[in-house]
Amino acid sequence: MSLYSVNLIIKIEKLRKEMTDVALKKGITSKESLHISQELDELLNDYEQYKHQENEKHKHQG
């Protein structure tokens, strides 16, 4: 696992916790919750794209 993917996973977990905390305090539809959710979506998309690229690399190597 690369440093990039580890850092991405750490950021994702941190944002998940933050989103849960904010949603419990301010509501799931609060502007802050929605903003964090959008950030989290972007990170999750980045991670999925990274995994896909890594899988493609391994397909072509083997």
N, C-alpha and C positions, 0 to 999 in steps of 0.2 A: 504494500500500500504506500502510495507516495505521500510526501509531506502536504502537497496540495489537497489531496482527498481527505487526509486526517484533519487539516485545518477547516475544510468545508464541513465535515461532520461535526466538529466542535462548534462551529458557528450555527449550524442547523439546530443542534441540541440546545444551545444557549437561547436562540430565538424561540424555540418551542416552549421552553420554560417561561420566558418573558411573555409570550403570547397568552399562555395559560394564566399566569398571574394577573395580567392586565384584563383579560376576559372575565375572570372571577371578580375583580374589583370594579371594573367600569362597564362590564357587559360585553357580550361577544360581538355586538354590532356597533360598538363605539368606534370613533374615527381611529383611535390609537390601535385598537385590536385589528381593525381592517388593514391599517398600514403595515403592522407587523406581519400579518398574514400574507400580504403581497410580497414583502421582503422574503419571507420564508418560502413562498412559492418560487421565487427567482432562484434562491439557493438550491432548492430541491431540483429544479430544472437544470441548473448548472451541474449538480451532482449526477443526475441521470445522463446528461450529455457526456460527462467525463467517463462514466462507466461504459457507455456505448462505444466511445472512442477506444477505450482500453480493450474492450472485447473484440473490436475490429482489428486492432493491432495484433492481438494474440491469434486471431483466425489466420491472418496473413503470414505469421511467423511459423506456424506449425503445419 
